[in-house]
Amino acid sequence: MAEQEPAVAVGALAVLVTPDRRILLQLRDDKPGISWPGHWSLPGGRQEAGETPLQTIRREIEEETGIVPDTLHEAVVTPYDPRKRPPHVFVGTWSGQESELVLGEGQELRLHPLDALPTPMPPHVRHYIHQLTADTQGRPGASHAS
């Protein structure tokens, strides 16, 4: 009987936007061995055994930020690299204050205006943020009809 290769754990990211159009971003640690060290990114991480993508992102958000989003749903995204499978990307809202954030991972958590995203930021993260916040209704991910 041939042994099957284990499935690669798929990642999940969260685009969380406040009512005043700020996005929750995390400044990643600046240490060897992690991807995109010292870059601003979205909360998220890898799926653990037995988790659904929604369970993964809820766990990661709580571990990394100490918050629970007001709303959260998986969005359909166009991959940054068409040769690769995109992560599960969730979009949601959070109506809390920056002072409520609890840094559980990384160097810093901050709410940034959507029209003034910080640098450096991985290009795929910027790609997903722009896709999911480019609507004209003021709601994240509200309109993406072709």
C-alpha positions, 0 to 999 in steps of 0.5 A: 500500500502506497503511503499518501503524502500529508496534506499541506496545512492551508493558512487563513487571514483576516481582514478586519475593518472598523466602522471608521474604515481602519484595518487591524494590522500586526507588525510581525516579529523581526526574527529568523525563520519566519516569513515576512519578518518585520512586515505589517500583515493581517492576523492569521496562521496555519490550520491545525489538525481537525480545524475548519478554516473558520475555527482556524481564523477565530483561534488565530484572531483571539491568540494574536489580538485578544478580540472577537470580531463583530462579524466574520465570513469567508470571502472569495479572492483572486489569488495574488499568484495564479499558480498558487492556491490562495489562503482562506481569507476572511473579512469582518468587522470589529467596533472596538478601540485600539486600547482593547487589543492584546498583543499575543504575537508579533511586535505591535498591533494597530488600526491603520486607515485603509487609505494609508496602509503602512510599509513594509507589507507583503504584496499578497497581503496588500493585494487581498486588502485592496480586493476586499475593501475596494467597495463604495458602500463603506462595508468590507467585502460588500460588492465584488460582482463581475 
